[in-house]
Amino acid sequence: MAPSTPHISSQLRQLIYYHLDNNLVKNALFLAGRLHAYEPRSSEASYLLALCHLLSGQPKAAWEYSRISGSRGTHLGCSYVHAQACLDLGKYMDGITALERSKSIWTSKSHWNKHSETRRQHLPDAAAVLCLQGKLWQAHSDLSKAVECYAESLKLNPFMWDAFLGLCEAGVHVRVPNIYKLSPELVAMVQAAPPPDSTALSDKTVSHNGPLQTQLNTNPNADPFSSNTPKGDANLSHGSSALWEKLNGSNVNVANIGPAVIHEGLETPSSQNESDEIRIINGNVSSNESWDPPLAPARRNRTIQQAEYGDPPPKIRTTNLKSRIRPKGEPEETNHVHIEEESVPAPVPSLGERKRTISGQVAHPSLPQPVEPGAPQRRSTRLLNHIRPTTSRLASSTLGPKEGREVKKVRATGTKGRMATAPTVGRVVSGNRKLMLGGSDGDGKEARSLSTNSSSHTKNATSDRTKEIEALSWILDLFAKLATGYYNLNRYKAQEAVQMFNLLPQGQRETPWVLSQIGRAYYEQALYPEAEKYFIRVKALAPSRLEDMEIYSTVLWHLKNDVELSYLAHELMEVDRLSPEAWCAAGNSFSHQRDHEQALKCFKRATQINPQFAYAFSLQGHEHVANEEYDKALDAFRNGISADSRHYNSWYGLGQVYEKMGKLEYANEHYRNAAQINPSNAVLVCCIGLIMEKLNDPNTALIHYSRATTLAPQSVLARFRKARVHMKLGELKLALTELKVLKDIAPDEANVHYLLGKLYKLLHDKANAIKHFTTALNLDPKAAQFIKDAMEALDDDDEDDPDMA
């Protein structure tokens, strides 16, 4: 008979997910092709095939296979993969439309805290879809809708890091503490989460003293240890987890899972290293005997058979309380056996006494069945007599004279025997190996033990939830620090970013990503030696890292470290020749060697690999400026702005080009745009001041220079221009104060000494003027003509010498 279609499809899907989970994408793609050929009209098959193509780096094929169901919004997986393929292919509105049409499917889904090593959700939830939708809107240049999607995604899942990065890139104001806080919603989700997967076989998850697992056997033919026991069964005890594990050869805690299949021949080790073994044999029970236990093999003659023919039973050892059953190879009887605890004996139809379960509830056995004369004794009754001492009422009402005499023999062992035997039997079966002394009420002690175990289990569960909440709080605090540091860096608050990253734990701070962010922060402050130190540590920890290496190459370019720059470019090319970061490093190396043509080729190659790599466009524009190719430079900087509207380097480059072209108004506008994005950059503020100075507005220029010196107290350029404006405004004492500070900062700068000589000349201090002019002449012999002219005209206060700045 041919197999059914659903079973074939199910097997193929399981194989596909198996290979995807093991990162065997090629195998998964082949199997997805078989599934799609078997079910060409199935949306699930199309989704899996499209997903495998997408993971294989084939977005066009993924787009094609997911287009029908994805564009209609009938299958969430197809819509999600279709939107991802559209993002890669530049078809942004198609992807947005697909996600919108499937909104009714994903809008209420939330998979936060529902993934583990053995549990997965292969379809996305609302947070993941909203994050992807935000990326599509951002690529479509609709930042307002992108921000809305990112914000909604973070509300549903604060750990959606891509959404947070999208908000930062959009340039919106973000209150990080409001995102990463332990909200009541998160606490409720943790408390409502299912317990850890019990299918993971780990010794650490087994509780040998845990509460008993009780289930009601509503199926009269069901073995209480078999997999077909209904979940609603609550009155029959499976015993403790320790007994369950030994009977099944498993370490699974039965307190957390449903019943499992018991295979024949599983052995329970004996505490006395005896050769006898206990086995569970599944049998059939007739429907009119609802409490009859399943079939079991016969006992050996030296145990049960001897008791059956009147021989006294052997005394029960207190250290070995396991029942013994005849091995499988021996002949079987027609009787049935039901293995239970001492406190929950197998219900015997002929008993007149009402029995109780472990919890103290009255068990409701079926009506007593007539016992045929001469019929062999019930197996469960013989086990009961063999394990637990019974009362005379039980013996007189149920058993014959032989059985009654055997029971009396057991009782004749005395109080000591009862105290050491009866309570201990129940504890051994339940998994508690402690000897319970004092008192003869086994059922009461069992109930008290169950209550204690249940209370302990409840406390453990509460403790686990508390620990989970504490762990979640720690992770949220970690994310808050990382997000705050990145947000400050994205807003170009470099000092605040460094301070926040330094608050991280040592293990988290010494990671490539954090060290790279700190290096970028120092780079933004033009502290290139400090930035180099952190990037060196990044390379030591992650030699194959590519992210942010273009910044490191620019740091080396500013430090004029040609050897290290060339070596970095060579290393990055070996790591990935098709990465834009590697080509940017190579271009910087050629640029430092004044080979502008080769540098331009490298930067153009980087933009070909990644057309959205704005930094490569800005480097390309600066090379065109060095070649005085202003039109090409304008095109390169504009392309950089198109790739990233918040890339202040491209705005600065446009201002620089317009300044060189003499279009000061345009230069001022673009400089201000760059400064609006990066208000803490002293160089941009100085550029605006210079434009104001050229536009004959020295007072406004002085304001910008003063702000630049506040932002960067060690900036030589800002203080030099500020002192020069003070001199133009006739504020000679203020200019002298700035120049004295500047002389201490840059004692080897020729321009500083030249300007000091001019200032002392205006102050009619010829001695100091000659001193600083001479120092400037020694530091910069190329400017000898200007310096000599200034020295010869010391007596002429109205002389207007050329400015060397």
Summary of the structure (lengths in Angstrom):
residues: 805
radius of gyration: 41.8
end to end distance: 93.9
largest distance: 144.6
contacts: 2545
relative contact order: 0.03
helix: 60%
strand: 2%
